[in-house]
Structures are given as C-alpha cells and as structure tokens.
Amino acid sequence: MVRSGGWDLLNPVPPVAKASRFMTDHQIFDLGDFTTQHGATLRGAFLTYATYGELNADKSNAIVYPTWYSGRHWDNEWLIGPGMALDPAEYFIIVPNMIGNGLSSSPSNTLQPYDRARFPDITVYDQVAAQYRLVTERFGIERLALVTGWSMGAGQTYQWAVSYPDMVERIAPFCGSARTSDHNKVFLEGVKAALTADSAFAGGWYGEHWPTSGLRALARVYAGWGFSQAFYWEKEYEKLGYTSLEDFLIGFWEGFFLDGRDPNNLLTMLWTWQHGDVGRTPGFDGDTEAALASIKATALVMPAEKDLYFPPEDEAWAVGHMRHAELRVIPGIWGHFAGHGSNPEDTRFIDAALAELLGKPGGLA
C-alpha cells in the first residue's frame, strides 16, 4: 500500500473529501496525462469539482468560480445561494478545486515519482488550462457568463480572460491580482520559511506525522497579513466569537491551517501564487500590460480597502491597462478577508456588485 500524509494513494480522494460537510456532491474529471507549462507530465491527473444549479439548453448560464489558497470547493459556498447573484436557480456554477489543494491532483494524493516533495511546479496558466478542459470536454460549454474568484481565485479569473478571451463574457476578480507583486512574494517567503523550519518537515518527506509546529508558525505569520491593523485595533475578531487575541490566533488561524491542509499541498499552491502573472501566458513573453490589454471581458475588479498584500493601488494599475474594466473598492477594515465570507457587510457588497455586473452586456456582445 502506498501512503502519503497518512492515507492511501491508491484511492486518490482523501478522507475529508468524503465527509458530509458538502452542500453538494463533488465529482472528478479525469485529465489523463497532463503536461504542465514547465514540461512535467502528471499521469492520471484529475480535477475534483462541484456544480450548483442546472446548465440551460443553450449553455449560456455557466459561471466558473475557482478556489483560493488552501480553499476547497465548499469554502466558496458562502457566495452561492437562492436570491444571491450566484443563484443556482438561474446559473450553472462550476467550482473547480485547484491542482495542489488536496482534492484535485496534489502532492498528497499523487503516486511516485511525482508524490509529495517531487510534485511539479504548477502555474496559474496550468490551473486554467485544466479547468478549460473540464468546462469544454465535460459540459460542452463554449461561453462563460462570468468567471469570478477571491485571492488566488482572482488570479485564475484574470488568467481565464487572458487565456480564453473569446469565451469569457465577464470577470469579477476580488481581493487578488493579475500579477503577484514583489511585496506579496516577500509575505509568502515568510509563510514558507515558518513551515519548512520545522525539523519534522524533513524536506517535504514527512510521513503520517505532519510538521504541526511549522503549520502553527505559518498560521501566526499569516495572521498579521490576512486582516488589517484596524481590524485588530477594533477587536473585530470578537464578532467571530473569539474571546481574546490569543484565542483568535489559536482558534481561527492555527485551526484554519490544521484543518486537513497538507504542508506539501500548501507549498505547491504557494509556488503557484508567487509565480502568478498573466504576462507569462504563451504569446505575451512576460508582458503583463499587453496580456491585460488583450482581455475582452467586461470586468469589475474589487480590491479590499485595507488589503495588505493585494492593495487597491495595484489593481488600479491593472484596470488602467484593460479595455472594459471598472475598479470598485470594497470598503471597510477586514483587509484581505473581506473576500472570505466572514463579514456580512462585505458579502453584501460583493454580491450586489456581481448582480450588477451580470445585468450588464458581456464584453463579447
């Protein structure tokens, strides 16, 4: 029996994916031999995904809503529901799990020789190429009414519009970017260093006993970035049910990363994030501005007012190079986690903006 991270690699869906926490059943799309942008071939690769609603007769009501760093498809469900912009009664919403998140092909569920620390580098371009195959081959969809996503999901949203400009009608990236900034890369270096400093990490070749101290350290590094200074000053964490700062650091942040998030999976997604740049799409030779200018979709870009690693000025720069784009800043003090679904005010703001965008003509009209 081949094992990684404490479970059977011959059964590639980890135990957490079988739990009853889902609002909807998940499905698996077989990618076969999937060759990455850097030339590695994952044999027997797959995407795990969930769908909400029904595809209409002319297949015009499809929305793609990718996952984010360490997120799983059920973590996106806060923005899906009756009476919301992403209403399953009106739209067919596809939530693909990122390669590397533990549900789709990942270090934790891939057989040798690409298991664990040897899992290949995956670019945002690779993520979207795999999702494109799911959308077109499984469902026969030729147009997308909308692509939207938070954080790394926003990066994938931009990539969809660059990779497949004649397919995507509208995009709404929120709390994310088309190109990972140097400051953002520095933040991620701190996260990575905290995790890998744990001796139990063993260069990524740990067994059933994960580097728990490293995961807890990673969580505390992340805690200083995910929410704003004002969030902590105002003790907003009390609204989430935490009774002290230390209670929040342990209960929310450490609990967040100890919830079935395999360290090698986290590092794979971190590499994807650090190297995010639509300018690296084939044909653009690293020219991010040209890639942004190629987007045909009607775009509503929503950074959060006090996001410490995707600040509004960065997205103002991106919008300035796009044809049909509006910048709309999410107000408030929740920083990056304005897009997490934790704060009802931010959820209402994002939902209303999506409803407005879906009421506008698409960029391909």
C-alpha positions as CSV (number, residue, x, y, z in Angstrom):
1,M,0.0,0.0,0.0
2,V,1.4,3.4,-1.0
3,R,0.7,6.2,1.5
4,S,1.3,9.9,1.8
5,G,0.2,12.2,4.6
6,G,-1.4,9.2,6.3
7,W,-3.8,8.0,3.7
8,D,-4.0,5.6,0.8
9,L,-2.6,6.9,-2.5
10,L,-4.2,4.1,-4.5
11,N,-7.5,5.8,-3.6
12,P,-6.8,9.4,-4.6
13,V,-9.7,11.2,-2.9
14,P,-8.6,12.0,0.7
15,P,-11.0,11.2,3.6
16,V,-12.0,14.8,4.1
17,A,-13.4,14.9,0.6
18,K,-15.9,12.2,1.6
19,A,-17.3,14.0,4.6
20,S,-20.9,15.1,4.9
21,R,-20.0,18.8,5.1
22,F,-20.7,19.3,1.4
23,M,-23.8,21.3,0.4
24,T,-23.5,19.5,-2.9
25,D,-21.8,16.3,-4.1
26,H,-18.3,16.6,-5.6
27,Q,-17.3,15.0,-8.9
28,I,-14.0,14.0,-10.5
29,F,-12.8,14.9,-14.0
30,D,-10.0,12.7,-15.5
31,L,-7.3,14.9,-17.1
32,G,-5.3,11.8,-18.2
33,D,-1.6,12.7,-18.9
34,F,-1.5,16.4,-18.1
35,T,1.7,18.3,-19.2
36,T,2.5,21.4,-17.3
37,Q,3.7,24.7,-18.7
38,H,7.2,23.7,-17.5
39,G,7.2,20.3,-19.2
40,A,6.4,17.8,-16.4
41,T,3.7,15.3,-17.2
42,L,1.3,14.2,-14.4
43,R,0.0,10.8,-15.4
44,G,-3.6,10.1,-14.2
45,A,-4.2,13.7,-13.2
46,F,-7.6,14.8,-12.2
47,L,-9.7,17.8,-11.1
48,T,-12.3,17.5,-8.3
49,Y,-15.1,19.9,-8.7
50,A,-18.7,20.7,-7.6
51,T,-21.6,22.2,-9.5
52,Y,-24.6,24.2,-8.4
53,G,-27.7,24.6,-10.5
54,E,-28.5,23.3,-13.9
55,L,-27.0,24.1,-17.3
56,N,-29.6,25.6,-19.6
57,A,-30.5,24.4,-23.1
58,D,-28.2,26.8,-24.9
59,K,-25.4,26.5,-22.3
60,S,-25.4,30.3,-21.8
61,N,-25.7,30.4,-18.0
62,A,-22.4,28.9,-16.9
63,I,-20.2,30.6,-14.3
64,V,-16.7,29.4,-13.2
65,Y,-15.8,30.2,-9.6
66,P,-12.2,28.8,-8.8
67,T,-10.9,28.1,-5.3
68,W,-8.2,30.0,-3.4
69,Y,-5.0,29.3,-1.5
70,S,-5.8,26.2,0.7
71,G,-9.5,26.6,0.0
72,R,-11.8,23.7,-1.1
73,H,-15.0,23.9,-3.1
74,W,-17.2,24.1,0.0
75,D,-15.3,27.1,1.1
76,N,-16.8,29.1,-1.8
77,E,-20.4,28.3,-0.9
78,W,-20.9,31.5,1.1
79,L,-21.4,33.4,-2.2
80,I,-23.8,30.9,-3.7
81,G,-27.5,30.6,-2.8
82,P,-31.1,31.5,-3.5
83,G,-31.7,35.2,-4.1
84,M,-28.0,35.9,-4.5
85,A,-26.2,36.9,-7.7
86,L,-24.8,33.4,-7.9
87,D,-28.2,31.8,-7.7
88,P,-28.3,28.1,-8.6
89,A,-31.9,28.6,-9.8
90,E,-30.6,30.9,-12.6
91,Y,-27.0,29.9,-13.2
92,F,-24.9,26.8,-13.5
93,I,-21.9,27.4,-11.2
94,I,-18.8,25.3,-11.5
95,V,-16.3,25.4,-8.6
96,P,-13.1,23.6,-9.7
97,N,-10.6,22.7,-7.0
98,M,-7.1,24.0,-7.7
99,I,-4.5,21.5,-8.6
100,G,-2.5,21.2,-5.4
101,N,-5.3,21.8,-2.9
102,G,-5.6,18.2,-1.8
103,L,-8.8,17.3,-3.6
104,S,-7.6,17.7,-7.2
105,S,-4.2,16.2,-8.1
106,S,-1.8,17.2,-5.4
107,P,1.4,16.2,-3.7
108,S,-0.7,14.4,-1.0
109,N,-2.5,12.1,-3.5
110,T,-0.1,11.6,-6.4
111,L,1.8,8.3,-6.9
112,Q,5.6,8.1,-7.2
113,P,7.7,9.6,-8.7
114,Y,5.7,12.9,-8.5
115,D,4.5,12.4,-5.0
116,R,5.0,14.7,-2.0
117,A,8.1,17.0,-2.4
118,R,8.6,15.9,-6.0
119,F,5.2,17.3,-7.2
120,P,5.8,19.5,-10.2
121,D,5.5,23.3,-10.3
122,I,2.0,24.4,-11.4
123,T,1.4,27.8,-12.9
124,V,-1.8,29.7,-12.9
125,Y,-1.9,29.1,-16.6
126,D,-1.8,25.3,-15.9
127,Q,-4.7,25.7,-13.4
128,V,-6.9,27.4,-16.0
129,A,-5.9,25.1,-18.9
130,A,-7.1,22.1,-16.8
131,Q,-10.3,24.0,-15.9
132,Y,-10.9,24.8,-19.6
133,R,-10.8,21.1,-20.4
134,L,-13.3,20.4,-17.6
135,V,-15.7,23.1,-18.9
136,T,-15.4,22.2,-22.6
137,E,-15.0,18.4,-22.5
138,R,-17.3,17.5,-19.7
139,F,-20.0,20.1,-20.3
140,G,-19.5,21.3,-23.9
141,I,-19.7,24.9,-22.8
142,E,-18.4,27.5,-25.3
143,R,-19.2,30.7,-23.5
144,L,-19.0,31.7,-19.8
145,A,-21.3,34.3,-18.5
146,L,-18.9,35.1,-15.7
147,V,-15.6,34.0,-14.1
148,T,-15.1,35.2,-10.5
149,G,-12.9,34.4,-7.5
150,W,-11.2,35.6,-4.3
151,S,-7.5,35.8,-3.8
152,M,-5.8,33.1,-5.9
153,G,-9.3,32.6,-7.4
154,A,-9.0,36.2,-8.6
155,G,-5.6,35.4,-10.2
156,Q,-7.3,32.5,-12.0
157,T,-10.1,34.8,-13.0
158,Y,-7.7,37.1,-14.8
159,Q,-6.0,34.1,-16.4
160,W,-9.3,32.8,-17.8
161,A,-9.8,36.2,-19.5
162,V,-6.3,36.2,-21.0
163,S,-6.1,32.5,-22.0
164,Y,-9.6,32.4,-23.5
165,P,-10.6,35.9,-24.4
166,D,-13.3,34.8,-26.9
167,M,-15.0,32.6,-24.3
168,V,-15.3,34.8,-21.2
169,E,-18.1,37.4,-21.1
170,R,-17.5,39.0,-17.7
171,I,-14.9,38.7,-14.9
172,A,-15.0,39.8,-11.3
173,P,-11.7,39.2,-9.6
174,F,-11.9,40.3,-5.9
175,C,-9.0,40.7,-3.4
176,G,-6.5,39.3,-5.9
177,S,-4.2,40.3,-8.7
178,A,-3.2,39.6,-12.3
179,R,0.5,39.6,-11.3
180,T,1.9,38.8,-7.9
181,S,3.8,41.8,-6.6
182,D,7.2,41.7,-5.0
183,H,5.8,42.7,-1.7
184,N,3.4,39.8,-1.9
185,K,6.2,37.5,-2.7
186,V,8.0,38.6,0.5
187,F,5.0,37.9,2.6
188,L,4.8,34.4,1.1
189,E,8.5,33.8,1.8
190,G,7.8,34.4,5.5
191,V,5.0,31.8,5.4
192,K,7.2,29.3,3.6
193,A,10.1,29.8,5.9
194,A,7.9,29.3,9.0
195,L,6.6,26.0,7.7
196,T,9.8,24.5,6.4
197,A,11.9,25.4,9.5
198,D,10.1,22.7,11.5
199,S,12.5,19.7,11.6
200,A,9.6,17.4,11.2
201,F,9.0,18.8,7.7
202,A,12.1,16.8,6.6
203,G,12.4,18.5,3.2
204,G,8.8,17.5,2.4
205,W,9.3,13.8,3.1
206,Y,7.4,13.6,6.4
207,G,5.1,10.7,6.9
208,E,1.9,10.4,8.9
209,H,3.2,12.9,11.5
210,W,2.9,16.3,9.9
211,P,5.1,19.3,10.9
212,T,2.5,20.6,13.2
213,S,4.8,23.2,14.8
214,G,5.5,24.5,11.4
215,L,1.9,24.8,10.5
216,R,1.1,26.7,13.7
217,A,4.0,29.1,13.0
218,L,2.8,29.6,9.4
219,A,-0.6,30.4,10.8
220,R,0.8,33.1,13.0
221,V,2.8,34.7,10.2
222,Y,-0.4,34.7,8.1
223,A,-2.4,36.2,10.9
224,G,-0.5,39.5,10.6
225,W,-1.4,39.8,6.9
226,G,-4.9,38.4,6.4
227,F,-6.7,41.2,8.4
228,S,-5.8,44.8,8.7
229,Q,-4.2,46.8,11.6
230,A,-7.6,48.4,12.1
231,F,-9.3,45.0,12.4
232,Y,-7.1,44.2,15.3
233,W,-7.4,47.6,16.9
234,E,-11.1,47.4,16.9
235,K,-11.1,43.8,18.1
236,E,-13.3,42.7,15.2
237,Y,-12.3,39.1,16.0
238,E,-14.8,39.2,18.9
239,K,-17.6,39.4,16.2
240,L,-16.4,36.0,15.1
241,G,-16.8,34.6,18.6
242,Y,-13.2,34.7,19.8
243,T,-12.7,36.0,23.4
244,S,-9.1,37.3,23.2
245,L,-6.4,37.9,20.7
246,E,-4.7,34.6,21.7
247,D,-8.0,32.8,21.3
248,F,-8.2,34.2,17.8
249,L,-4.7,33.2,16.9
250,I,-5.2,29.6,18.1
251,G,-8.8,29.1,17.3
252,F,-9.1,30.8,13.9
253,W,-5.6,30.9,12.5
254,E,-4.0,27.8,13.8
255,G,-7.3,25.9,13.4
256,F,-7.5,27.1,9.8
257,F,-4.2,25.6,8.7
258,L,-4.5,22.5,10.9
259,D,-7.8,21.6,9.2
260,G,-6.6,18.9,6.8
261,R,-4.2,21.2,4.9
262,D,-1.2,19.1,3.9
263,P,2.1,21.0,4.1
264,N,3.3,19.9,0.7
265,N,0.0,20.9,-0.8
266,L,0.3,24.4,0.8
267,L,3.8,24.8,-0.7
268,T,2.6,23.7,-4.1
269,M,-0.1,26.4,-4.1
270,L,2.3,28.9,-2.6
271,W,4.6,28.4,-5.6
272,T,1.7,28.9,-8.0
273,W,0.8,32.1,-6.2
274,Q,4.3,33.5,-6.0
275,H,4.7,33.0,-9.8
276,G,1.3,34.3,-10.8
277,D,1.5,36.7,-13.8
278,V,-0.8,36.7,-16.8
279,G,2.2,38.1,-18.8
280,R,3.6,34.5,-18.6
281,T,0.8,33.3,-20.8
282,P,2.2,31.9,-24.1
283,G,2.4,34.6,-26.7
284,F,3.0,37.5,-24.3
285,D,6.7,37.0,-23.5
286,G,6.3,38.3,-19.9
287,D,4.4,41.5,-21.0
288,T,1.7,41.8,-18.3
289,E,0.4,45.0,-19.7
290,A,-0.1,43.5,-23.1
291,A,-1.8,40.5,-21.6
292,L,-4.2,42.7,-19.6
293,A,-5.0,44.8,-22.8
294,S,-6.0,41.6,-24.6
295,I,-8.9,40.9,-22.2
296,K,-12.2,41.3,-24.0
297,A,-14.5,40.6,-21.0
298,T,-16.4,43.2,-19.2
299,A,-14.5,43.5,-15.9
300,L,-15.4,44.6,-12.4
301,V,-12.3,44.5,-10.2
302,M,-12.8,44.6,-6.5
303,P,-9.8,45.0,-4.2
304,A,-10.4,45.5,-0.5
305,E,-9.6,48.9,1.0
306,K,-7.1,47.7,3.6
307,D,-5.8,44.5,2.0
308,L,-2.2,44.3,3.0
309,Y,-1.0,42.2,0.1
310,F,-3.4,43.0,-2.7
311,P,-3.8,46.8,-2.2
312,P,-6.2,48.8,-4.3
313,E,-3.4,50.8,-6.0
314,D,-2.1,47.6,-7.5
315,E,-5.4,46.7,-9.0
316,A,-5.9,50.3,-10.2
317,W,-2.7,49.8,-12.2
318,A,-4.2,46.6,-13.8
319,V,-7.6,48.2,-14.6
320,G,-5.7,51.0,-16.3
321,H,-4.5,48.5,-18.9
322,M,-7.8,46.8,-19.5
323,R,-10.4,47.8,-22.1
324,H,-13.8,47.4,-20.3
325,A,-12.9,47.5,-16.6
326,E,-14.1,49.3,-13.5
327,L,-12.3,49.4,-10.2
328,R,-14.6,49.2,-7.2
329,V,-13.0,49.1,-3.8
330,I,-14.6,47.0,-1.0
331,P,-14.8,49.5,1.9
332,G,-14.0,48.5,5.5
333,I,-11.3,47.2,7.8
334,W,-11.4,43.5,7.2
335,G,-8.5,43.6,4.8
336,H,-7.9,40.6,2.6
337,F,-10.5,38.6,4.4
338,A,-13.2,40.9,3.1
339,G,-13.5,38.3,0.4
340,H,-13.7,35.3,2.7
341,G,-17.4,35.4,3.5
342,S,-16.8,36.1,7.2
343,N,-18.2,39.6,7.3
344,P,-21.9,40.0,6.2
345,E,-21.3,43.7,5.1
346,D,-18.5,42.7,2.7
347,T,-20.6,39.7,1.5
348,R,-23.5,42.0,0.6
349,F,-21.1,44.4,-1.2
350,I,-19.6,41.7,-3.3
351,D,-22.9,40.0,-4.0
352,A,-24.6,43.3,-5.1
353,A,-21.6,44.1,-7.4
354,L,-21.8,40.6,-9.0
355,A,-25.6,41.1,-9.6
356,E,-24.9,44.4,-11.2
357,L,-22.2,43.0,-13.4
358,L,-24.3,40.1,-14.6
359,G,-27.0,42.6,-15.6
360,K,-24.6,44.3,-18.0
361,P,-23.8,43.2,-21.5
362,G,-20.8,40.9,-21.7
363,G,-17.6,42.1,-23.4
364,L,-18.2,39.7,-26.3
365,A,-21.6,41.1,-27.1
